[in-house]
């Protein structure tokens, strides 16, 4: 039996796949305030509002659009998350967990790189995206 978060992740991953128009990003970038110019550089981008993705958070911070973009940047297929939920908003350091896991959802391979200390919030496990998993 799956948890509500796992169900939301599966629904979000399915919606992303349906909207992706065949794109298979090999890199995901999570943007914060002030990084909109990078998102504007994507070519042939497909935009999916976070509101359509049940595992993604509702954003309250000005400057965070709450949009997932799938497109090309520098010749590479990328997923760009425009905005994030902050620890200070919720007290939850894992507020973006559902969004990140929706993107990973058996499509990407990650490698754990250990524990990273973050000023003001403590420690978190760090993962690097190392590639796209082969389809069965």
The first five atom37 places (N, CA, C, CB, O) and aatype in JSON, in Angstrom:
{
  "aatype": [20, 20, 20, 20, 20, 20, 20, 20, 20, 20, 20, 20, 20, 20, 20, 20, 20, 20, 20, 20, 20, 20, 20, 20, 20, 20, 20, 20, 20, 20, 20, 20, 20, 20, 20, 20, 20, 20, 20, 20, 20, 20, 20, 20, 20, 20, 20, 20, 20, 20, 20, 20, 20, 20, 20, 20, 20, 20, 20, 20, 20, 20, 20, 20, 20, 20, 20, 20, 20, 20, 20, 20, 20, 20, 20, 20, 20, 20, 20, 20, 20, 20, 20, 20, 20, 20, 20, 20, 20, 20, 20, 20, 20, 20, 20, 20, 20, 20, 20, 20, 20, 20, 20, 20, 20, 20, 20, 20, 20, 20, 20, 20, 20, 20, 20, 20, 20, 20, 20, 20, 20, 20, 20, 20, 20, 20, 20, 20, 20, 20, 20, 20, 20, 20, 20, 20],
  "atom_mask": [
    [1, 1, 1, 1, 1],
    [1, 1, 1, 1, 1],
    [1, 1, 1, 1, 1],
    [1, 1, 1, 1, 1],
    [1, 1, 1, 1, 1],
    [1, 1, 1, 1, 1],
    [1, 1, 1, 1, 1],
    [1, 1, 1, 1, 1],
    [1, 1, 1, 1, 1],
    [1, 1, 1, 1, 1],
    [1, 1, 1, 1, 1],
    [1, 1, 1, 1, 1],
    [1, 1, 1, 1, 1],
    [1, 1, 1, 1, 1],
    [1, 1, 1, 1, 1],
    [1, 1, 1, 1, 1],
    [1, 1, 1, 1, 1],
    [1, 1, 1, 1, 1],
    [1, 1, 1, 1, 1],
    [1, 1, 1, 1, 1],
    [1, 1, 1, 1, 1],
    [1, 1, 1, 1, 1],
    [1, 1, 1, 1, 1],
    [1, 1, 1, 1, 1],
    [1, 1, 1, 1, 1],
    [1, 1, 1, 1, 1],
    [1, 1, 1, 1, 1],
    [1, 1, 1, 1, 1],
    [1, 1, 1, 1, 1],
    [1, 1, 1, 1, 1],
    [1, 1, 1, 1, 1],
    [1, 1, 1, 1, 1],
    [1, 1, 1, 1, 1],
    [1, 1, 1, 1, 1],
    [1, 1, 1, 1, 1],
    [1, 1, 1, 1, 1],
    [1, 1, 1, 1, 1],
    [1, 1, 1, 1, 1],
    [1, 1, 1, 1, 1],
    [1, 1, 1, 1, 1],
    [1, 1, 1, 1, 1],
    [1, 1, 1, 1, 1],
    [1, 1, 1, 1, 1],
    [1, 1, 1, 1, 1],
    [1, 1, 1, 1, 1],
    [1, 1, 1, 1, 1],
    [1, 1, 1, 1, 1],
    [1, 1, 1, 1, 1],
    [1, 1, 1, 1, 1],
    [1, 1, 1, 1, 1],
    [1, 1, 1, 1, 1],
    [1, 1, 1, 1, 1],
    [1, 1, 1, 1, 1],
    [1, 1, 1, 1, 1],
    [1, 1, 1, 1, 1],
    [1, 1, 1, 1, 1],
    [1, 1, 1, 1, 1],
    [1, 1, 1, 1, 1],
    [1, 1, 1, 1, 1],
    [1, 1, 1, 1, 1],
    [1, 1, 1, 1, 1],
    [1, 1, 1, 1, 1],
    [1, 1, 1, 1, 1],
    [1, 1, 1, 1, 1],
    [1, 1, 1, 1, 1],
    [1, 1, 1, 1, 1],
    [1, 1, 1, 1, 1],
    [1, 1, 1, 1, 1],
    [1, 1, 1, 1, 1],
    [1, 1, 1, 1, 1],
    [1, 1, 1, 1, 1],
    [1, 1, 1, 1, 1],
    [1, 1, 1, 1, 1],
    [1, 1, 1, 1, 1],
    [1, 1, 1, 1, 1],
    [1, 1, 1, 1, 1],
    [1, 1, 1, 1, 1],
    [1, 1, 1, 1, 1],
    [1, 1, 1, 1, 1],
    [1, 1, 1, 1, 1],
    [1, 1, 1, 1, 1],
    [1, 1, 1, 1, 1],
    [1, 1, 1, 1, 1],
    [1, 1, 1, 1, 1],
    [1, 1, 1, 1, 1],
    [1, 1, 1, 1, 1],
    [1, 1, 1, 1, 1],
    [1, 1, 1, 1, 1],
    [1, 1, 1, 1, 1],
    [1, 1, 1, 1, 1],
    [1, 1, 1, 1, 1],
    [1, 1, 1, 1, 1],
    [1, 1, 1, 1, 1],
    [1, 1, 1, 1, 1],
    [1, 1, 1, 1, 1],
    [1, 1, 1, 1, 1],
    [1, 1, 1, 1, 1],
    [1, 1, 1, 1, 1],
    [1, 1, 1, 1, 1],
    [1, 1, 1, 1, 1],
    [1, 1, 1, 1, 1],
    [1, 1, 1, 1, 1],
    [1, 1, 1, 1, 1],
    [1, 1, 1, 1, 1],
    [1, 1, 1, 1, 1],
    [1, 1, 1, 1, 1],
    [1, 1, 1, 1, 1],
    [1, 1, 1, 1, 1],
    [1, 1, 1, 1, 1],
    [1, 1, 1, 1, 1],
    [1, 1, 1, 1, 1],
    [1, 1, 1, 1, 1],
    [1, 1, 1, 1, 1],
    [1, 1, 1, 1, 1],
    [1, 1, 1, 1, 1],
    [1, 1, 1, 1, 1],
    [1, 1, 1, 1, 1],
    [1, 1, 1, 1, 1],
    [1, 1, 1, 1, 1],
    [1, 1, 1, 1, 1],
    [1, 1, 1, 1, 1],
    [1, 1, 1, 1, 1],
    [1, 1, 1, 1, 1],
    [1, 1, 1, 1, 1],
    [1, 1, 1, 1, 1],
    [1, 1, 1, 1, 1],
    [1, 1, 1, 1, 1],
    [1, 1, 1, 1, 1],
    [1, 1, 1, 1, 1],
    [1, 1, 1, 1, 1],
    [1, 1, 1, 1, 1],
    [1, 1, 1, 1, 1],
    [1, 1, 1, 1, 1],
    [1, 1, 1, 1, 1],
    [1, 1, 1, 1, 1],
    [1, 1, 1, 1, 1]
  ],
  "atom_positions": [
    [[0.85, -1.19, 0.0], [0.0, 0.0, 0.0], [0.89, 1.24, 0.0], [-0.96, 0.0, 1.23], [1.83, 1.34, 0.79]],
    [[0.59, 2.17, -0.87], [1.41, 3.37, -0.98], [0.88, 4.48, -0.08], [1.46, 3.85, -2.43], [-0.3, 4.53, 0.26]],
    [[1.79, 5.38, 0.28], [1.43, 6.52, 1.13], [0.81, 7.62, 0.26], [2.67, 7.04, 1.89], [0.95, 7.59, -0.96]],
    [[0.15, 8.6, 0.88], [-0.38, 9.72, 0.1], [0.71, 10.46, -0.69], [-1.09, 10.7, 1.03], [0.46, 10.89, -1.81]],
    [[1.91, 10.6, -0.1], [3.0, 11.26, -0.83], [3.4, 10.43, -2.04], [4.21, 11.49, 0.1], [3.6, 10.98, -3.13]],
    [[3.52, 9.12, -1.88], [3.88, 8.26, -3.01], [2.83, 8.33, -4.11], [4.06, 6.81, -2.55], [3.17, 8.31, -5.3]],
    [[1.56, 8.4, -3.75], [0.48, 8.53, -4.74], [0.58, 9.87, -5.47], [-0.9, 8.39, -4.06], [0.41, 9.94, -6.68]],
    [[0.86, 10.94, -4.72], [1.0, 12.27, -5.33], [2.21, 12.31, -6.27], [1.15, 13.35, -4.23], [2.15, 12.92, -7.33]],
    [[3.3, 11.65, -5.88], [4.49, 11.59, -6.72], [4.18, 10.84, -8.01], [5.66, 10.89, -5.97], [4.55, 11.3, -9.09]],
    [[3.5, 9.71, -7.91], [3.16, 8.94, -9.1], [2.25, 9.74, -10.03], [2.47, 7.61, -8.71], [2.44, 9.74, -11.25]],
    [[1.25, 10.44, -9.47], [0.35, 11.26, -10.28], [1.1, 12.41, -10.95], [-0.8, 11.8, -9.42], [0.87, 12.72, -12.11]],
    [[2.01, 13.04, -10.2], [2.81, 14.13, -10.76], [3.72, 13.63, -11.87], [3.65, 14.81, -9.66], [3.82, 14.25, -12.93]],
    [[4.39, 12.51, -11.64], [5.28, 11.94, -12.66], [4.51, 11.58, -13.92], [6.0, 10.69, -12.11], [5.0, 11.82, -15.03]],
    [[3.31, 11.02, -13.77], [2.49, 10.68, -14.93], [2.08, 11.94, -15.71], [1.23, 9.92, -14.49], [2.11, 11.95, -16.94]],
    [[1.71, 13.0, -14.99], [1.31, 14.24, -15.65], [2.51, 14.88, -16.38], [0.73, 15.24, -14.61], [2.37, 15.37, -17.5]],
    [[3.66, 14.86, -15.73], [4.87, 15.4, -16.37], [5.17, 14.63, -17.65], [6.08, 15.35, -15.4], [5.44, 15.23, -18.69]],
    [[5.12, 13.3, -17.57], [5.41, 12.48, -18.76], [4.42, 12.76, -19.88], [5.36, 10.99, -18.39], [4.8, 12.82, -21.05]],
    [[3.14, 12.95, -19.53], [2.12, 13.22, -20.54], [2.33, 14.58, -21.22], [0.72, 13.16, -19.9], [2.01, 14.74, -22.39]],
    [[2.86, 15.55, -20.48], [3.07, 16.9, -21.01], [4.44, 17.08, -21.65], [2.89, 17.91, -19.91], [4.67, 18.08, -22.34]],
    [[5.34, 16.14, -21.45], [6.75, 16.31, -21.83], [7.01, 16.29, -23.32], [7.56, 15.27, -21.18], [8.1, 16.66, -23.75]],
    [[6.06, 15.86, -24.12], [6.22, 15.82, -25.58], [7.5, 15.09, -25.99], [6.24, 17.25, -26.15], [8.23, 15.53, -26.88]],
    [[7.74, 13.96, -25.33], [8.89, 13.13, -25.68], [10.21, 13.57, -25.08], [9.04, 13.1, -27.12], [11.23, 12.91, -25.28]],
    [[10.23, 14.65, -24.35], [11.47, 15.1, -23.72], [11.85, 14.17, -22.58], [11.34, 16.56, -23.21], [10.99, 13.7, -21.83]],
    [[13.15, 13.92, -22.45], [13.68, 13.13, -21.34], [14.87, 13.89, -20.75], [14.1, 11.69, -21.81], [16.01, 13.63, -21.11]],
    [[14.59, 14.82, -19.83], [15.67, 15.62, -19.26], [16.73, 14.75, -18.59], [15.11, 16.62, -18.26], [16.42, 13.77, -17.92]],
    [[17.98, 15.13, -18.78], [19.08, 14.45, -18.12], [19.65, 15.29, -16.99], [20.17, 14.1, -19.12], [20.6, 14.89, -16.32]],
    [[19.05, 16.46, -16.78], [19.51, 17.36, -15.74], [18.31, 18.11, -15.19], [20.59, 18.33, -16.28], [17.44, 18.56, -15.94]],
    [[18.26, 18.25, -13.88], [17.21, 19.04, -13.24], [17.86, 20.17, -12.46], [16.32, 18.16, -12.31], [18.86, 19.95, -11.76]],
    [[17.3, 21.37, -12.57], [17.83, 22.55, -11.89], [16.7, 23.18, -11.09], [18.44, 23.57, -12.9], [15.62, 23.42, -11.62]],
    [[16.96, 23.44, -9.81], [15.98, 24.07, -8.94], [16.39, 25.53, -8.75], [15.87, 23.32, -7.56], [17.42, 25.81, -8.14]],
    [[15.57, 26.45, -9.27], [15.89, 27.88, -9.22], [15.2, 28.56, -8.05], [15.5, 28.55, -10.52], [14.11, 28.16, -7.63]],
    [[15.84, 29.58, -7.54], [15.26, 30.43, -6.53], [15.11, 31.84, -7.05], [16.11, 30.42, -5.25], [15.21, 32.08, -8.26]],
    [[14.87, 32.77, -6.16], [14.69, 34.18, -6.53], [15.9, 34.68, -7.3], [14.46, 35.04, -5.29], [17.04, 34.35, -6.96]],
    [[15.65, 35.47, -8.33], [16.71, 36.09, -9.08], [17.26, 35.25, -10.23], [17.8, 36.42, -8.18], [18.13, 35.72, -10.96]],
    [[16.78, 34.02, -10.39], [17.3, 33.14, -11.43], [16.39, 33.04, -12.64], [17.53, 31.76, -10.87], [16.62, 32.2, -13.51]],
    [[15.37, 33.87, -12.74], [14.44, 33.82, -13.87], [15.13, 33.96, -15.22], [13.4, 34.91, -13.73], [14.69, 33.33, -16.18]],
    [[16.2, 34.76, -15.34], [16.86, 34.86, -16.65], [17.37, 33.52, -17.18], [18.01, 35.84, -16.56], [17.4, 33.31, -18.39]],
    [[17.77, 32.63, -16.29], [18.21, 31.32, -16.76], [17.03, 30.56, -17.37], [18.83, 30.51, -15.6], [17.16, 29.95, -18.43]],
    [[15.89, 30.58, -16.71], [14.7, 29.9, -17.21], [14.28, 30.45, -18.57], [13.54, 30.04, -16.2], [13.8, 29.71, -19.43]],
    [[14.46, 31.75, -18.77], [14.08, 32.39, -20.04], [14.97, 31.94, -21.2], [14.16, 33.9, -19.89], [14.61, 32.14, -22.36]],
    [[16.11, 31.34, -20.91], [17.04, 30.89, -21.96], [16.68, 29.51, -22.5], [18.45, 30.87, -21.42], [17.27, 29.07, -23.49]],
    [[15.74, 28.81, -21.88], [15.36, 27.49, -22.38], [14.76, 27.6, -23.76], [14.37, 26.81, -21.42], [14.01, 28.54, -24.05]],
    [[15.08, 26.66, -24.61], [14.53, 26.61, -25.96], [13.42, 25.56, -26.01], [15.63, 26.29, -27.0], [13.5, 24.52, -25.36]],
    [[12.37, 25.87, -26.79], [11.24, 24.95, -26.98], [10.7, 24.41, -25.66], [11.65, 23.8, -27.86], [10.44, 23.22, -25.53]],
    [[10.54, 25.29, -24.7], [10.13, 24.86, -23.36], [8.64, 24.55, -23.28], [10.48, 25.93, -22.36], [7.8, 25.22, -23.89]],
    [[8.33, 23.53, -22.51], [6.97, 23.19, -22.13], [6.83, 23.62, -20.67], [6.65, 21.65, -22.33], [7.65, 23.24, -19.84]],
    [[5.8, 24.41, -20.36], [5.59, 24.9, -18.99], [4.45, 24.15, -18.33], [5.3, 26.42, -19.0], [3.37, 24.0, -18.91]],
    [[4.7, 23.67, -17.11], [3.68, 22.97, -16.33], [3.59, 23.66, -14.97], [4.01, 21.43, -16.17], [4.55, 23.62, -14.2]],
    [[2.46, 24.3, -14.66], [2.31, 24.96, -13.35], [2.36, 23.94, -12.21], [0.99, 25.75, -13.29], [1.8, 22.85, -12.32]],
    [[3.03, 24.3, -11.12], [3.07, 23.42, -9.95], [1.66, 23.04, -9.5], [3.82, 24.1, -8.81], [1.45, 21.94, -8.99]],
    [[0.7, 23.92, -9.69], [-0.68, 23.65, -9.25], [-1.27, 22.42, -9.93], [-1.56, 24.86, -9.54], [-2.21, 21.82, -9.4]],
    [[-0.74, 22.02, -11.08], [-1.22, 20.82, -11.77], [-0.52, 19.55, -11.3], [-1.04, 20.98, -13.27], [-0.85, 18.46, -11.75]],
    [[0.44, 19.69, -10.4], [1.26, 18.57, -9.96], [1.07, 18.37, -8.45], [2.76, 18.81, -10.29], [1.6, 19.15, -7.66]],
    [[0.32, 17.33, -8.06], [-0.05, 17.18, -6.65], [1.1, 17.03, -5.67], [-0.93, 16.02, -6.52], [0.92, 17.32, -4.48]],
    [[2.26, 16.58, -6.1], [3.39, 16.43, -5.18], [4.23, 17.69, -5.06], [4.27, 15.29, -5.64], [5.19, 17.74, -4.28]],
    [[3.88, 18.72, -5.83], [4.64, 19.96, -5.81], [4.01, 20.94, -4.82], [4.71, 20.58, -7.23], [2.79, 20.94, -4.65]],
    [[4.83, 21.77, -4.17], [4.28, 22.68, -3.15], [3.6, 23.91, -3.74], [5.38, 23.13, -2.23], [3.86, 24.3, -4.88]],
    [[2.73, 24.5, -2.95], [2.17, 25.82, -3.26], [3.21, 26.84, -2.77], [0.74, 26.05, -2.58], [3.66, 26.75, -1.63]],
    [[3.59, 27.78, -3.62], [4.64, 28.74, -3.25], [4.04, 30.08, -2.84], [5.61, 28.94, -4.43], [3.08, 30.57, -3.44]],
    [[4.62, 30.66, -1.79], [4.14, 31.93, -1.26], [5.15, 33.06, -1.37], [3.75, 31.76, 0.16], [4.81, 34.21, -1.11]],
    [[6.38, 32.75, -1.75], [7.44, 33.77, -1.8], [7.4, 34.49, -3.15], [8.82, 33.13, -1.56], [7.37, 33.86, -4.2]],
    [[7.42, 35.82, -3.09], [7.42, 36.63, -4.31], [8.67, 36.31, -5.13], [7.35, 38.14, -3.97], [9.76, 36.17, -4.58]],
    [[8.5, 36.19, -6.43], [9.62, 35.89, -7.31], [9.76, 34.42, -7.62], [10.88, 36.39, -6.7], [10.57, 34.04, -8.48]],
    [[9.0, 33.58, -6.95], [9.02, 32.14, -7.23], [7.75, 31.82, -8.0], [9.12, 31.29, -5.9], [6.66, 31.81, -7.44]],
    [[7.9, 31.54, -9.31], [6.76, 31.38, -10.19], [5.93, 30.14, -9.92], [7.23, 31.35, -11.6], [4.71, 30.17, -10.1]],
    [[6.55, 29.06, -9.5], [5.8, 27.82, -9.32], [5.5, 27.15, -10.64], [4.52, 28.09, -8.58], [4.37, 26.72, -10.89]],
    [[6.52, 27.07, -11.5], [6.35, 26.45, -12.81], [7.51, 25.5, -13.08], [6.27, 27.54, -13.92], [8.67, 25.81, -12.8]],
    [[7.18, 24.33, -13.61], [8.18, 23.39, -14.08], [8.34, 23.6, -15.58], [7.78, 21.91, -13.74], [7.36, 23.57, -16.31]],
    [[9.57, 23.81, -16.02], [9.85, 23.96, -17.45], [10.66, 22.76, -17.93], [10.63, 25.29, -17.73], [11.6, 22.32, -17.27]],
    [[10.28, 22.23, -19.08], [11.03, 21.16, -19.73], [11.47, 21.69, -21.08], [10.18, 19.83, -19.87], [10.63, 22.07, -21.9]],
    [[12.76, 21.72, -21.32], [13.25, 22.27, -22.58], [14.71, 21.96, -22.8], [13.04, 23.76, -22.62], [15.27, 21.04, -22.19]],
    [[15.33, 22.72, -23.67], [16.73, 22.52, -24.01], [17.54, 23.74, -23.58], [16.9, 22.27, -25.53], [17.12, 24.89, -23.73]],
    [[18.72, 23.46, -23.03], [19.63, 24.51, -22.61], [21.05, 24.02, -22.9], [19.45, 24.87, -21.08], [21.49, 23.01, -22.37]],
    [[21.76, 24.76, -23.76], [23.11, 24.36, -24.1], [23.19, 23.0, -24.76], [23.96, 24.37, -22.88], [24.16, 22.26, -24.56]],
    [[22.17, 22.66, -25.55], [22.17, 21.38, -26.24], [21.76, 20.2, -25.39], [23.5, 21.13, -26.79], [21.87, 19.06, -25.84]],
    [[21.3, 20.44, -24.19], [20.92, 19.36, -23.28], [19.46, 19.49, -22.87], [21.82, 19.37, -22.04], [18.97, 20.6, -22.64]],
    [[18.77, 18.36, -22.79], [17.39, 18.36, -22.27], [17.43, 18.58, -20.76], [16.65, 17.01, -22.62], [18.14, 17.86, -20.05]],
    [[16.68, 19.56, -20.28], [16.7, 19.89, -18.86], [15.28, 20.08, -18.31], [17.52, 21.17, -18.62], [14.34, 20.39, -19.04]],
    [[15.16, 19.87, -17.02], [13.96, 20.2, -16.26], [14.35, 21.34, -15.33], [13.38, 18.95, -15.46], [15.31, 21.22, -14.58]],
    [[13.61, 22.44, -15.38], [13.91, 23.6, -14.54], [12.71, 23.85, -13.64], [14.24, 24.86, -15.41], [11.6, 24.1, -14.11]],
    [[12.94, 23.79, -12.35], [11.91, 24.1, -11.37], [12.05, 25.57, -11.01], [12.02, 23.17, -10.09], [13.04, 25.98, -10.4]],
    [[11.07, 26.36, -11.39], [11.1, 27.8, -11.15], [10.43, 28.1, -9.82], [10.41, 28.58, -12.3], [9.23, 28.36, -9.76]],
    [[11.22, 28.07, -8.78], [10.73, 28.36, -7.44], [10.8, 27.15, -6.52], [9.33, 28.86, -7.5], [10.76, 26.0, -6.95]],
    [[10.91, 27.46, -5.25], [10.99, 26.4, -4.25], [10.31, 26.84, -2.96], [12.45, 26.02, -3.97], [10.1, 28.03, -2.73]],
    [[9.98, 25.87, -2.13], [9.44, 26.13, -0.8], [10.63, 26.22, 0.14], [8.42, 25.0, -0.35], [11.53, 25.38, 0.09]],
    [[10.65, 27.22, 0.99], [11.76, 27.44, 1.9], [11.53, 26.8, 3.26], [12.0, 28.93, 2.07], [10.39, 26.65, 3.71]],
    [[12.6, 26.43, 3.9], [12.54, 25.87, 5.25], [11.87, 26.85, 6.22], [13.95, 25.53, 5.75], [11.06, 26.44, 7.06]],
    [[12.2, 28.13, 6.1], [11.64, 29.11, 7.04], [10.14, 29.28, 6.88], [12.32, 30.44, 6.86], [9.48, 29.8, 7.79]],
    [[9.58, 28.87, 5.75], [8.14, 28.98, 5.53], [7.37, 27.88, 6.27], [7.82, 28.93, 4.04], [6.26, 28.1, 6.76]],
    [[7.97, 26.71, 6.32], [7.24, 25.53, 6.81], [7.88, 24.85, 8.0], [7.11, 24.54, 5.71], [7.22, 24.1, 8.72]],
    [[9.18, 25.1, 8.22], [9.9, 24.36, 9.24], [10.24, 22.95, 8.78], [9.09, 24.3, 10.53], [10.71, 22.12, 9.56]],
    [[10.01, 22.67, 7.49], [10.23, 21.35, 6.92], [11.34, 21.44, 5.87], [8.92, 20.79, 6.29], [11.15, 22.02, 4.8]],
    [[12.5, 20.86, 6.18], [13.62, 20.89, 5.24], [13.34, 20.04, 4.01], [14.89, 20.41, 5.92], [14.06, 20.15, 3.01]],
    [[12.33, 19.2, 4.05], [12.0, 18.32, 2.93], [10.79, 18.81, 2.15], [11.74, 16.9, 3.43], [10.1, 18.02, 1.51]],
    [[10.52, 20.11, 2.19], [9.33, 20.66, 1.54], [9.3, 20.44, 0.03], [9.24, 22.12, 1.82], [8.23, 20.43, -0.57]],
    [[10.45, 20.26, -0.59], [10.53, 20.03, -2.04], [10.69, 18.55, -2.38], [11.69, 20.82, -2.63], [10.87, 18.19, -3.55]],
    [[10.61, 17.7, -1.39], [10.82, 16.26, -1.59], [9.9, 15.68, -2.66], [10.62, 15.52, -0.28], [10.36, 14.95, -3.53]],
    [[8.63, 15.99, -2.61], [7.68, 15.45, -3.58], [8.0, 15.87, -5.0], [6.28, 15.88, -3.22], [7.9, 15.08, -5.93]],
    [[8.39, 17.14, -5.16], [8.72, 17.65, -6.49], [9.96, 16.95, -7.04], [8.94, 19.17, -6.44], [9.98, 16.51, -8.19]],
    [[10.99, 16.85, -6.23], [12.24, 16.23, -6.67], [12.02, 14.75, -6.97], [13.34, 16.39, -5.6], [12.5, 14.25, -7.99]],
    [[11.29, 14.06, -6.1], [11.04, 12.64, -6.34], [10.13, 12.42, -7.55], [10.4, 12.0, -5.1], [10.23, 11.38, -8.2]],
    [[9.26, 13.37, -7.87], [8.42, 13.25, -9.07], [9.29, 13.29, -10.32], [7.36, 14.37, -9.11], [9.04, 12.55, -11.27]],
    [[10.28, 14.15, -10.32], [11.18, 14.22, -11.46], [12.03, 12.96, -11.57], [12.07, 15.46, -11.36], [12.3, 12.49, -12.68]],
    [[12.43, 12.44, -10.45], [13.27, 11.24, -10.45], [12.48, 10.01, -10.86], [13.89, 11.02, -9.08], [12.96, 9.2, -11.66]],
    [[11.31, 9.85, -10.34], [10.37, 8.74, -10.57], [10.81, 7.68, -11.57], [9.09, 9.29, -11.02], [10.21, 7.54, -12.64]],
    [[11.83, 6.98, -11.25], [12.34, 5.87, -12.06], [12.88, 6.29, -13.41], [11.27, 4.86, -12.26], [13.15, 5.43, -14.25]],
    [[13.04, 7.57, -13.66], [13.58, 8.02, -14.94], [15.04, 8.44, -14.82], [12.75, 9.17, -15.49], [15.79, 8.4, -15.79]],
    [[15.44, 8.84, -13.61], [16.79, 9.36, -13.42], [17.56, 8.49, -12.43], [16.74, 10.8, -12.93], [16.97, 7.86, -11.55]],
    [[18.86, 8.47, -12.58], [19.74, 7.77, -11.64], [20.46, 8.82, -10.8], [20.76, 6.85, -12.4], [21.02, 9.78, -11.33]],
    [[20.45, 8.63, -9.49], [21.1, 9.53, -8.56], [22.17, 8.79, -7.78], [20.08, 10.17, -7.61], [22.1, 7.58, -7.59]],
    [[23.16, 9.54, -7.34], [24.22, 8.98, -6.53], [24.32, 9.81, -5.26], [25.58, 8.96, -7.29], [24.42, 11.03, -5.32]],
    [[24.28, 9.13, -4.1], [24.4, 9.87, -2.85], [25.84, 10.34, -2.68], [23.96, 8.99, -1.65], [26.79, 9.59, -2.92]],
    [[25.97, 11.59, -2.26], [27.3, 12.16, -2.08], [27.57, 12.53, -0.63], [27.46, 13.39, -2.96], [28.51, 13.27, -0.34]],
    [[26.76, 12.03, 0.28], [27.03, 12.27, 1.69], [26.15, 13.34, 2.29], [28.45, 12.63, 1.88], [25.14, 13.74, 1.71]],
    [[26.55, 13.8, 3.46], [25.81, 14.8, 4.22], [26.42, 16.17, 3.98], [25.8, 14.44, 5.74], [27.64, 16.33, 4.02]],
    [[25.57, 17.16, 3.75], [26.01, 18.54, 3.58], [25.37, 19.37, 4.68], [25.64, 19.09, 2.16], [24.18, 19.24, 4.96]],
    [[26.16, 20.22, 5.31], [25.67, 21.13, 6.34], [25.21, 22.43, 5.69], [26.76, 21.4, 7.41], [25.95, 23.02, 4.9]],
    [[24.0, 22.87, 6.01], [23.47, 24.12, 5.49], [23.27, 25.1, 6.63], [22.14, 23.88, 4.74], [22.63, 24.79, 7.64]],
    [[23.83, 26.28, 6.47], [23.76, 27.3, 7.5], [22.3, 27.63, 7.81], [24.51, 28.58, 7.05], [21.51, 27.95, 6.92]],
    [[21.96, 27.54, 9.05], [20.63, 27.93, 9.49], [19.59, 26.82, 9.48], [20.15, 29.02, 8.65], [18.53, 26.97, 10.09]],
    [[19.86, 25.69, 8.79], [18.85, 24.62, 8.78], [19.39, 23.26, 9.18], [18.25, 24.52, 7.42], [18.61, 22.36, 9.5]],
    [[20.71, 23.09, 9.18], [21.27, 21.82, 9.6], [21.77, 20.98, 8.44], [20.26, 21.05, 10.38], [22.14, 21.5, 7.39]],
    [[21.77, 19.67, 8.65], [22.35, 18.75, 7.69], [21.28, 18.13, 6.78], [23.11, 17.65, 8.41], [20.12, 17.98, 7.17]],
    [[21.69, 17.78, 5.58], [20.81, 17.1, 4.62], [21.66, 16.18, 3.76], [20.02, 18.13, 3.74], [22.82, 16.47, 3.48]],
    [[21.07, 15.08, 3.34], [21.76, 14.19, 2.4], [21.84, 14.89, 1.04], [21.04, 12.81, 2.28], [20.89, 15.56, 0.64]],
    [[22.95, 14.72, 0.36], [23.17, 15.34, -0.94], [23.23, 14.25, -2.0], [24.47, 16.19, -0.94], [23.9, 13.23, -1.83]],
    [[22.53, 14.48, -3.11], [22.52, 13.53, -4.22], [22.88, 14.26, -5.5], [21.14, 12.84, -4.36], [22.5, 15.41, -5.69]],
    [[23.62, 13.6, -6.37], [23.93, 14.13, -7.69], [23.16, 13.32, -8.72], [25.46, 14.09, -7.98], [23.08, 12.1, -8.63]],
    [[22.6, 14.01, -9.69], [21.97, 13.35, -10.82], [23.09, 12.86, -11.72], [20.99, 14.33, -11.58], [23.92, 13.65, -12.18]],
    [[23.12, 11.55, -11.98], [24.22, 11.0, -12.78], [23.78, 10.49, -14.14], [24.88, 9.89, -12.03], [24.61, 10.05, -14.93]],
    [[22.48, 10.54, -14.43], [22.05, 10.16, -15.77], [20.63, 9.67, -15.82], [22.94, 9.12, -16.29], [19.93, 9.59, -14.82]],
    [[20.23, 9.34, -17.04], [18.89, 8.84, -17.31], [18.92, 7.32, -17.25], [18.36, 9.35, -18.7], [19.81, 6.68, -17.82]],
    [[17.95, 6.74, -16.58], [17.85, 5.28, -16.55], [17.29, 4.78, -17.86], [16.96, 4.8, -15.37], [16.45, 5.43, -18.48]],
    [[17.76, 3.64, -18.28], [17.27, 3.04, -19.52], [15.83, 2.58, -19.34], [18.17, 1.85, -19.94], [15.46, 2.07, -18.28]],
    [[15.02, 2.76, -20.37], [13.64, 2.27, -20.35], [13.66, 0.77, -20.56], [12.77, 2.98, -21.45], [14.48, 0.24, -21.3]],
    [[12.73, 0.09, -19.87], [12.64, -1.36, -20.03], [12.09, -1.74, -21.39], [11.77, -1.97, -18.94], [11.94, -2.92, -21.69]]
  ]
}
